[in-house]
Amino acid sequence: MQRTLLMIACICMALRGLAAVTGMQAGVGRAVITPDTQPVWLAGYAARTTPATGMLHHVWAKALAIEDGDGKRAVIITADVLGLTRELTTIICAQLAAKHGLTRQQIFFNASHTHSGPVVWPSLSVCCAFTPQDQQHVVTQNRMLAERMVMAVDHAVATLAPAELSLGYGTAGFAINRRKRDIAPVDHTVPVLRVSAPDGTVRAILFNYACHGTTLQGNNLLINGDYAGFAMLELERAYPGATALFVQGCAGDQGPEPRGTVAHAAAYGKTLAEAVERVLAQEMKSVAGALRTAFTETRLSFRPVGLDVFRAELTGSNPFRQRRAERVLYAFNAGSPMTDIPYPVQALRMGETTVFIFLSGEIVVDYARRIRRDYPHPDLLVAGYCNEVQSYIPSLRVLREGGYEADDSMIYYGLPGPFTDAVEASVLDAVATVCRQLGLTPTSRGE
């Protein structure tokens, strides 16, 4: 019996010494991004005409910094907002380069896509009829958001310390495909990355799920992180001292069902947190080895639309089409017609088995399924809503079916749309580029 206990003790000591052997380090930071001043306009629903009236819980920016034994770093930044913009990520990356020597490909952004968080201008600004004072206010809040996200990274880098990383998977079933509920694809997987101190204390929990942050609808005027915010609160209560970071998946066509109340959002948050806790309670796969990062950018083209269409919209009665037409015609008259948009794609590889793919925009679930098929890597996480959320990104299937994600959503993003049939191939080619940089080869690109 004593010999058995001695062996168990030795095994535990060996596991706790894993961080020292692998050289992996991690640090975590966080900052409240709930605006300090009023009014706070909430993003995500065109029907809202008044600002927030209160708060259910704070919204946050959080950062996880990871460093391998050779000193190579990657930083994952999450934010409880509808989506980030190119302007914000450019500003933040410049500051992080100056302060911490981080390159663009080492910095990964993800937005939770809560529809109950503050407006991030100019994303979906077609939905907003701001006064000049409101406009000035939301721009000031943008600056605050950038400052707080940098603060979160500052703290994450400052707290880098030996760490053990491990990965596991669970499931949660409350997301549905809102386009064709009974037959269209869903993604119920819940990947979980645990970051622990050498003594086993959980320092951070990063988890991923594909579902729109729309449990609370346009009649809600209370600031909160929707189901993801509730899930993070549950996990941080269960693991005192740990920071929970939610990474949104390819949720462009995925939504919670049923929905509409705070009780629904809290229940889905609890369901997701329990799925994560079940993973944490089981044996998880160690993540260790060299960090490799990759970044590329492609362009997604729009189908040509005649100027007469936008001239008609400009004089029509629909205020959202009017505002979209203003943007399109202004760009054309300035000599920069809207023919395409930039589309960044990133990848992070940790050791030999763990790969995270970061896709921008409101990208539909077809992409996660296709990438997993093309790259059947043992541990592959695919995230959407990364870097910037510039529009919905339909697959070829969704584009041909039409509907909101393919067509009407472009109005609210102020884009001419829809995309050409090359949209899916363009995204997948960019994924192939970053995967090649990380030494990954697809099995097949056939349909």
Buried (B, 14 or more C-beta within 10 A) or exposed (E): EEEEEEEEEEEEEEBBEBBEEBBBBBBBBBBBBBBEEEBBBBBBBBEBEEBBEEEBBBBBBBBBBBBBBEEEBBBBBBBBBBBBBBBBBEBBBEBBBEEBEBEBBBBBBBBBBBBBBBBBBBBBBBBBEBEEEBBEBBEBBBEBBBBBBBBBBBBBBEBBEBBBBBBBBBEBEBBBBBBEEEEBBBBBBBBBBBBBBBEEEBBBBBBBBBBBBBBBBBEBBBBBBBBBBBBBBBBBEBBEEBBBBBBBBBBBBBBBBEBBEBEBBBBBBBBBBBBBBBBBEEEBEBBBBEBBBBBBBBEBBBEEBEBEEBEEBBEEEEEBBBBBBBBBBEBBEEEEBBEBBEBBBBBBBBBEBBBBBBBBBBBBBBBBBBBBEBBEBEBBBBBBBBBBBBBBBBBBBBBEBEBBBBBBBBBBBBBBBBBBEEBBEBBBBBBBBBBBBBEBEBEEEEE
